[in-house]
């Protein structure tokens, strides 16, 4: 919301010395987000005055039409003589009032004006257009001022508002009232403790009858509906300069007087309005929900299929508006419109928000409706609009008024006196609480040690005692709350789980991985891209009631989609050799969970029954670690060629992560989406006599890679960290032997289908407790071992804690290990 300070001063008795920067600081202290303070026209200087065109001489012999004008600028040029100026514009005539920049003036963008000879004549200044002055975008020629605007020679700076301070405020979803000058002015008046003049307070008609026929099908979708009309409007009437200037400063483009007035009132009061050419309406208006199959061509020339959740404005011809979002093309204001009907309504915020997202139409109206507009301002806004149409466009206001009122009085919020002080930890007197609440528009009745507070109609966000406490605290000043560090209890630190998670994060970072934090939202399309079967448990996900994106309405059951999208973004920005990891929660709904989670009150602690109901609705939330690798694991350079990241790196990464918790993963070949069926490993941990699946790792399926646009041969892993953490044993110091190590290398030939992990497990079992470690250092396939066979070479490290092993002992251990491998896997010692 862009707020010109000069417009703000019309409603707030600001001190004359108050600056825009000081004003921004005040608003920030109240909790509003002032992003910038723009000093419009700060680069304009020098003599810019009103002039009257005396004569126009058409110059010939040039490639384009050129005119030499003499302009009366009064005494502004120091001589009182007419000023000779060359001008190419043709939209003005002799006798018109114009804006003249005299030599020495500097226009926006550092454009300096000087006297110079051009087209054979001396030009002493410039007749300016609105664009050249920075007033608004206008390519129709120079700006012609209305007769009587000012005398020639009068300085035009202040008259046109060339210099202006504009606050750019980011309005949060809970503060819809701040999307208007009225709402911001009320905040400023509270900040300075000065008088506030409410622009919505104006004489209103006492009777509401005889207006255009209208009805509301369901009060739940529209609680108030107002129509007011005018006749005899002059469609050629121009928008006055002051209104065009204010609209431009607020970021709104001027279209026509009728449309500009609806936008002006919306900015002023916060109530979106719509104007129809009354001659295009067919019969009574009805506010209702859309019916199946209905369509509407909107003002942007798009034919839109309507949803049964869309609120429509209809007449006998069908839909004419998507309520609160965009009007229909057939009833728009035209250049010939003389009879105009103004609509002001209060539509249901949730419906408007869903409609805006569904049709991907975010308008100034929808932004206000979905944040909540004042329920009592519709008649005042419509009256203000028709009065401006009459004043500026020569229209006649009709006596008849349509006013449908289904609003329900708000129930007071009962709060204990002193509640704001207990929340903030500051002793606010009850009188202060009452004064601050009344300052924001609340009605407050004190009954003993309780307050009955009725929020104003423009604050739908005030619904419970804590909202009221926030109003008191922010108006008293957040900066006045003392900063006190909490006393940390002695003997506490990170939990074991926190230490393990930090350690595994450091380990992965040391291995070249970058941590990412992705949104936990996915869609059905992600499951399809992962090639998950229809009965895959990962397709059963928690659906959000209010998703940020309609394409991603589910909570994730796997970390992989977010990691894949992050990888694609990084590769697209030139980071082709990259490894990413994420540690986060996934969400699995409980089989017997209710369809909708309960919403508990916030003014008290929940009861045991409420807690049980809430916990039953919450999904299981195990913590997973996911990682994805692409490109080269080791970069190439002058030292030699690089090494690509492969499925083996993904498996090794998973094993390293588990080793941080002191857990050794068991690796077995598997087939599991989204991995390549021949390059996928299932990862297990030992739990007594059984093995527990904790994740998978390997190379992704080529179709998954294509669906997400990933680099070829991308590898990934995902492990259930909670299960690994549960399997972690208490850390113990290893026993260090002072005796030398004995090494034995064995090469075993096995069938190509035998996993290397099974051979390693057999070697460990056969070697016994004197085996310190076993490492696979070579894999060979070829003619020497035969077709369908492979040779696996392992290095065995043997060591005793109480003696040096003899050659006979090491050979005996080696033979036992080979025998165990031969018995379990059919391995043959390679000669």
PyMOL commands that set and color helices and strands:
alter all, ss='L'
color gray80, all
select helices_A, chain A and resi 5-8+20-29+130-133+157-160+176-178+181-192+241-249+257-269+278-280+329-331+349-358+364-371+378-393+419-424+430-439+465-476+478-480+496-510+524-529+537-539+560-572+608-617+647-660+702-708+721-727+756-770+807-825
alter helices_A, ss='H'
color red, helices_A
select strands_A, chain A and resi 2-4+33-40+48-59+66-72+83-87+97-101+106-107+111-112+116-118+121-123+126-127+144-145+164-170+214-216+222-231+273-277+285-289+295-297+303-305+311-315+318-322+326-327+340-347+396-405+413-416+443-447+450-454+514-515+521-522+554-555+578-585+623-630+632-634+643-644+666-669+675-687+690-700+715-720+742-751+771-780+789-798+828-829
alter strands_A, ss='S'
color yellow, strands_A
deselect
rebuild
show_as cartoon
